[in-house]
Amino acid sequence: MQSKEFNMADAIAATLRELNIDDVITPTQVHQAYHDVVGDLIGKMTLQLRYEKRTRILYVQLSSAALRREMSFRTTALVEAINKQLSTKAVVRVVLR
């Protein structure tokens, strides 16, 4: 008989994944992923980030209209990059303000 050893964290994570309730992403993790994806320059031009967990929308307030316009063409890529960074589909839409 073959036995598999799991630590408690791995067992809980596996159970949550099986039940499709592994969305335990915090707003802080989403904010950190955003800054990791966009880098220091755009991160410094970001005035406010707000993540609504219920709707999975990330609201981004930028200090520059030109940057907002440029990023508006890349919102889909931004969503994909943030989700890849988090290894889950935590963000479904980015709203630029």
C-alpha positions as a LaTeX table, in Angstrom:
\begin{tabular}{lrrr}
\hline
Residue & $x$ (\AA) & $y$ (\AA) & $z$ (\AA) \\
\hline
Met1 & 0.00 & 0.00 & 0.00 \\
Gln2 & 1.39 & 3.33 & $-1.02$ \\
Ser3 & 0.79 & 6.39 & 1.14 \\
Lys4 & 1.17 & 10.01 & 0.20 \\
Glu5 & 2.34 & 12.48 & 2.76 \\
Phe6 & 0.90 & 15.99 & 2.73 \\
Asn7 & 1.45 & 18.84 & 5.03 \\
Met8 & $-1.71$ & 20.51 & 6.30 \\
Ala9 & $-1.38$ & 23.58 & 4.03 \\
Asp10 & $-1.10$ & 21.42 & 0.90 \\
Ala11 & $-4.08$ & 19.31 & 1.93 \\
Ile12 & $-6.25$ & 22.38 & 2.55 \\
Ala13 & $-5.17$ & 24.01 & $-0.71$ \\
Ala14 & $-5.95$ & 20.82 & $-2.67$ \\
Thr15 & $-9.38$ & 20.54 & $-1.05$ \\
Leu16 & $-10.19$ & 24.19 & $-1.81$ \\
Arg17 & $-9.12$ & 23.73 & $-5.44$ \\
Glu18 & $-11.34$ & 20.65 & $-5.80$ \\
Leu19 & $-14.31$ & 22.58 & $-4.41$ \\
Asn20 & $-13.54$ & 25.63 & $-6.59$ \\
Ile21 & $-13.33$ & 27.91 & $-3.57$ \\
Asp22 & $-9.63$ & 28.66 & $-3.70$ \\
Asp23 & $-10.24$ & 32.37 & $-4.33$ \\
Val24 & $-8.57$ & 33.45 & $-1.14$ \\
Ile25 & $-6.71$ & 36.26 & $-2.87$ \\
Thr26 & $-6.52$ & 39.39 & $-0.74$ \\
Pro27 & $-6.62$ & 42.95 & $-2.11$ \\
Thr28 & $-3.03$ & 43.36 & $-0.91$ \\
Gln29 & $-1.93$ & 40.46 & $-3.12$ \\
Val30 & $-3.72$ & 41.99 & $-6.11$ \\
His31 & $-2.12$ & 45.40 & $-5.46$ \\
Gln32 & 1.33 & 43.79 & $-5.20$ \\
Ala33 & 0.77 & 41.83 & $-8.42$ \\
Tyr34 & $-0.30$ & 45.04 & $-10.21$ \\
His35 & 2.90 & 46.82 & $-9.14$ \\
Asp36 & 5.01 & 43.80 & $-10.12$ \\
Val37 & 3.40 & 43.72 & $-13.58$ \\
Val38 & 3.44 & 47.45 & $-14.43$ \\
Gly39 & 6.82 & 48.28 & $-12.91$ \\
Asp40 & 8.14 & 51.23 & $-10.93$ \\
Leu41 & 7.40 & 54.08 & $-13.36$ \\
Ile42 & 3.71 & 53.31 & $-13.86$ \\
Gly43 & 3.46 & 52.26 & $-10.22$ \\
Lys44 & 4.58 & 55.74 & $-9.17$ \\
Met45 & 2.01 & 57.31 & $-11.49$ \\
Thr46 & $-0.77$ & 55.23 & $-9.94$ \\
Leu47 & $-2.64$ & 57.34 & $-7.42$ \\
Gln48 & $-5.08$ & 54.75 & $-6.10$ \\
Leu49 & $-5.87$ & 51.06 & $-6.48$ \\
Arg50 & $-9.11$ & 49.50 & $-5.32$ \\
Tyr51 & $-9.92$ & 45.82 & $-5.72$ \\
Glu52 & $-13.50$ & 44.65 & $-5.30$ \\
Lys53 & $-13.32$ & 41.01 & $-4.42$ \\
Arg54 & $-17.02$ & 40.34 & $-5.00$ \\
Thr55 & $-16.97$ & 41.56 & $-8.63$ \\
Arg56 & $-13.24$ & 40.86 & $-9.16$ \\
Ile57 & $-12.73$ & 44.32 & $-10.70$ \\
Leu58 & $-9.53$ & 46.32 & $-10.16$ \\
Tyr59 & $-10.04$ & 50.09 & $-10.23$ \\
Val60 & $-6.89$ & 52.04 & $-11.11$ \\
Gln61 & $-6.60$ & 55.81 & $-10.77$ \\
Leu62 & $-3.69$ & 57.27 & $-12.73$ \\
Ser63 & $-2.12$ & 60.72 & $-12.51$ \\
Ser64 & $-1.70$ & 61.14 & $-16.27$ \\
Ala65 & $-4.43$ & 61.25 & $-18.91$ \\
Ala66 & $-1.90$ & 60.22 & $-21.56$ \\
Leu67 & $-0.90$ & 57.15 & $-19.56$ \\
Arg68 & $-4.54$ & 56.27 & $-18.94$ \\
Arg69 & $-5.21$ & 56.47 & $-22.67$ \\
Glu70 & $-2.17$ & 54.30 & $-23.47$ \\
Met71 & $-3.09$ & 51.71 & $-20.84$ \\
Ser72 & $-6.70$ & 51.60 & $-22.03$ \\
Phe73 & $-5.47$ & 49.73 & $-25.12$ \\
Arg74 & $-3.79$ & 47.11 & $-22.94$ \\
Thr75 & $-6.34$ & 46.34 & $-20.22$ \\
Thr76 & $-6.86$ & 42.77 & $-21.41$ \\
Ala77 & $-3.12$ & 42.10 & $-21.34$ \\
Leu78 & $-2.92$ & 43.70 & $-17.89$ \\
Val79 & $-5.68$ & 41.43 & $-16.56$ \\
Glu80 & $-3.94$ & 38.37 & $-17.99$ \\
Ala81 & $-0.55$ & 39.37 & $-16.56$ \\
Ile82 & $-1.96$ & 40.03 & $-13.08$ \\
Asn83 & $-3.80$ & 36.70 & $-13.08$ \\
Lys84 & $-0.67$ & 34.92 & $-14.25$ \\
Gln85 & 1.30 & 36.57 & $-11.44$ \\
Leu86 & $-1.32$ & 35.41 & $-8.91$ \\
Ser87 & $-1.75$ & 31.95 & $-10.52$ \\
Thr88 & $-5.54$ & 32.31 & $-10.40$ \\
Lys89 & $-8.29$ & 34.26 & $-12.11$ \\
Ala90 & $-8.62$ & 36.93 & $-9.42$ \\
Val91 & $-9.20$ & 39.89 & $-11.75$ \\
Val92 & $-11.74$ & 39.82 & $-14.58$ \\
Arg93 & $-11.63$ & 43.51 & $-15.50$ \\
Val94 & $-9.52$ & 46.63 & $-14.97$ \\
Val95 & $-11.23$ & 50.03 & $-14.88$ \\
Leu96 & $-8.94$ & 53.02 & $-15.46$ \\
Arg97 & $-9.78$ & 56.39 & $-13.96$ \\
\hline
\end{tabular}
